[in-house]
Amino acid sequence: MGVTRTDIYSEKENRIAAFAKVIGHPARVAILQHLFKINTCICGDLVDEIGLAQPTISQHLKELKNMRLIKGTIEGTRVCYCIDKENWNSMSRLMQDFLGQGLQDGEECC
């Protein structure tokens, strides 16, 4: 597969696509659901909770952090993660606008 030409799309279109890509993996969805459920920072029990190896969890956390859906704080030798509420709310509004476009009622077009 070739490189995607993101330069021909709007910033909004690129953000929607990036968000869809990052939550397009069930492990990341499970991580986000767990972080929402506990509503606090979490350090070590994601491996036990999600059931994947530590390096795999770390890679998924990195992707979520790069998208700024989660944030981490350093506590000694550990990094604790939680939902970045401001960025999550911003992304939520963007996706609601996109998904809320809806289709016109009436006859089928095809």
N, C-alpha and C positions, 0 to 999 in steps of 0.2 A: 504494500500500500504506500502511496506517495505522501509527500508532505502536504498538509492542508494549507490552502492559501487563505489565511485568516485576514490578510490585508484587504480583501475585497468585501468583507462583511463589517457591519457596524459593531461598535463596542458592545452594544446590548446583545446582539446576536452571538458574539463571541463569548460573552459572560454566561448566557443561557446554555450554550453548548458545553462550556467548561464545567458548569455546575452539573449538568446532566451526566457528563462523563465521570465526574468524581463520585457521584452517588449511584453510578451505574454498576457498582460492584456490591454484592450482598454483604460482604464483610464490613464495608464502610457504612452501609445502612445499619447493620447490627451495632457497630461501634457508636454511631450517632444515637440510635435508639437507647442504648445503655446509658450514654451520657445524659440524655434527656431524662431518663427514668430516675437516675440518682441525683440529678440536679446539683452536683458538686464536682470538684476536681477529683480525678481518679489517677492513681499512679500505677499500681502493680497488678490489679486483678483483672485487667482486660484479657490477658492470656487465658485465665481460668474461665472467665465469663463467655468469651467468644469461641474458644476452643481451637485457636490457631497458634502456631509457633511464635515466639517472641519476635524474631526478625520479620515475619510476615505482618504481625500487628504493627511493628514499627514502621514498615513501609506504608501501610494504609494510613497510619496516623500522620505520616509525612505528607501524603497526598491531601488529606483533609486540612492540615495546617497550611499547606501551600495555597489552598483555595480560601484560607482564612475563615473556615467554618468552625474550627476549634482553635484554642490557644493553649499554650503550655507555660507553666512556671517551674523554675528549677528549685528543688528542695533537696539540698545535699547532692547526692549522686543520682537522684531520680528526677524525672520530669513528670509533672502532674498536668492532666489535660481536662478541659471543660469546653462547653459550647461557647463560641464567641457570639454573644447575644446580639450585638449591634450588627455584625456582618451577616449573621443568620437571618435577622429580620429584614435586612436589605435584600438578601437573595430571595427570601420568601416573597416579598412584595414584587420583585422582578418576575418570578415564576408565576405568581398569581395573575399578574397582568398578561403574561404570555398564554397561560392555560385558560384564562377566563375570556379569551376572545370569542369563543363559541362559534357555532355555525348558525346561519339563518334557518329558521323554521320554514318548511315548505317542501317543495318538490326536490327529489334527489337530483344532483347535478350530473351524475354519470349513469 
